[in-house]
């Protein structure tokens, strides 16, 4: 608990002024350390190796290649992904199990990398004077817990500014994600097909994809915008981009074989 108060105080001080890249990375490291000690982060070496290789193949070609990027798989079937400042990207198991091809997972990762490239979380902190962020991030960002204890942490931690972005931020991250995957030689069509899949599943309501929609305001307009970018791409270039690999399916099988992660807990009245 003492670490949480120190972190909250640090955020309150930093939020009121311009945040340098060094400060951004330090914040990301602090949050990642806190989350990794609480979340069911997958430690399987083969899973870790693949997610970092795929992530680096995209991130290292962006305008923020200087960052020391880190990618993690969280063992929960809740469909979500999020980015912390400084290049720390988390993808829930639920995303991987719904991504039928490599370009779908790459599209999600390219989108989250886009948030970091555009410094969206940093801009939020600069706009929200005194924004306090504590262990509430664990619950808000992943939706793996909903207990009374976690609700108390959220009240203490204050506004979790990384939990969700504005529609404009999401649009920018879509556009950046499109450029990110194309630059890495990966088809951007996966971003559209994955979004379409989530939209179709969300219509049922009460499903594991609800977390995605609460954190990522997804609309048909966003899908259409990405499709328009694809339509303007040279067909010869589009056809040359990779959609799927055997390595991805070995990775997905490895993830699928993992023991199930913890189920979300319901708050008691």
C-alpha positions, -999 to 999 in steps of 0.1 A, spaced: 0 0 0 29 24 7 42 19 -28 8 28 -42 7 61 -23 42 69 -35 32 62 -71 0 83 -67 20 113 -53 45 109 -82 17 111 -107 1 140 -91 33 160 -93 42 150 -129 7 155 -143 9 192 -138 39 197 -161 54 186 -194 65 150 -193 98 141 -210 105 108 -226 126 98 -197 98 105 -172 73 87 -195 95 56 -195 100 58 -157 63 60 -152 57 30 -176 83 10 -157 67 17 -124 32 8 -136 44 -23 -154 62 -35 -123 31 -30 -102 8 -47 -128 32 -76 -134 32 -84 -97 -6 -86 -96 -18 -97 -130 -17 -133 -143 10 -125 -168 21 -155 -189 57 -165 -182 60 -193 -207 93 -186 -226 79 -195 -260 49 -173 -256 70 -144 -243 95 -148 -272 68 -147 -299 48 -118 -285 80 -98 -282 93 -107 -316 60 -97 -333 58 -66 -312 94 -55 -319 90 -62 -356 63 -35 -356 74 -10 -329 110 -8 -339 100 6 -373 80 35 -358 90 70 -349 97 58 -314 121 30 -322 144 44 -294 121 31 -267 128 -3 -250 95 -19 -259 80 -47 -238 51 -69 -247 31 -92 -224 3 -117 -226 -22 -117 -197 -39 -150 -190 -75 -139 -190 -102 -147 -216 -115 -111 -213 -110 -95 -247 -88 -65 -241 -54 -49 -248 -38 -18 -235 -6 3 -236 13 19 -207 35 50 -212 70 43 -225 63 12 -246 47 -14 -224 20 -33 -243 -4 -59 -228 -26 -83 -248 -51 -105 -230 -54 -141 -239 -89 -135 -251 -76 -114 -280 -52 -141 -291 -78 -168 -290 -101 -147 -312 -74 -137 -337 -77 -163 -364 -46 -150 -383 -14 -133 -375 -25 -100 -391 -54 -97 -367 -32 -99 -336 -6 -76 -353 -34 -51 -360 -44 -50 -324 -7 -46 -313 -1 -20 -340 -31 0 -327 -18 -1 -291 17 8 -303 1 37 -320 -12 50 -287 24 51 -274 38 66 -306 12 94 -303 18 98 -266 -19 97 -259 -16 87 -222 10 114 -217 -12 140 -232 -40 129 -209 -18 133 -178 -8 167 -189 -44 177 -194 -57 162 -162 -40 183 -134 -32 161 -105 -44 129 -120 -38 101 -95 -31 66 -107 -26 37 -83 -32 -1 -82 -66 6 -96 -49 2 -130 -49 -35 -125 -86 -38 -124 -96 -10 -147 -73 -19 -176 -78 -56 -176 -113 -61 -161 -101 -93 -143 -113 -82 -109 -144 -65 -96 -143 -70 -59 -150 -46 -31 -113 -44 -24 -105 -34 -60 -133 -8 -59 -117 7 -28 -83 8 -46 -100 26 -75 -114 53 -51 -79 57 -36 -61 57 -69 -84 82 -86 -88 86 -124 -71 58 -143 -62 79 -173 -49 50 -193 -81 29 -191 -97 45 -221 -90 71 -248 -111 96 -266 -127 87 -299 -102 110 -316 -73 92 -299 -87 59 -310 -90 71 -346 -54 83 -345 -43 50 -331 -62 32 -359 -44 53 -385 -11 48 -368 -17 11 -364 -24 9 -401 9 25 -410 27 5 -383 17 -29 -397 22 -20 -433 57 -7 -425 64 -40 -409 53 -59 -440 21 -72 -424 -14 -69 -440 -36 -42 -424 -67 -62 -433 -64 -80 -400 -74 -48 -381 -107 -46 -400 -115 -83 -398 -108 -83 -360 -129 -52 -354 -157 -67 -374 -155 -99 -354 -158 -80 -321 -187 -59 -334 -206 -91 -344 -199 -107 -310 -208 -76 -290 -243 -76 -304 -251 -106 -282 -242 -86 -250 -228 -98 -217 -198 -114 -234 -160 -112 -228 -158 -85 -255 -177 -60 -234 -144 -49 -218 -130 -40 -252 -159 -17 -260 -158 0 -226 -121 8 -231 -121 12 -269 -151 30 -283 -155 10 -315 -179 21 -342 -187 11 -378 -172 45 -388 -138 35 -374 -139 3 -394 -149 21 -425 -120 46 -420 -95 18 -418 -110 1 -448 -107 33 -467 -70 35 -459 -66 -1 -472 -86 7 -504 -61 35 -511 -31 12 -508 -15 1 -540 -30 -34 -547 4 -48 -556 18 -36 -522 -13 -50 -503 -9 -84 -520 27 -85 -510 20 -81 -473 19 -111 -449 -15 -122 -435 -6 -153 -416 23 -176 -406 28 -210 -392 48 -195 -364 17 -176 -353 -4 -207 -351 22 -225 -331 21 -195 -307 -17 -196 -306 -17 -233 -299 8 -227 -271 -14 -200 -256 -45 -222 -259 -28 -250 -241 -21 -228 -210 -41 -235 -179 -71 -212 -177 -65 -179 -160 -85 -165 -130 -121 -156 -137 -134 -121 -130 -149 -118 -95 -182 -102 -89 -185 -75 -63 -206 -85 -33 -234 -61 -23 
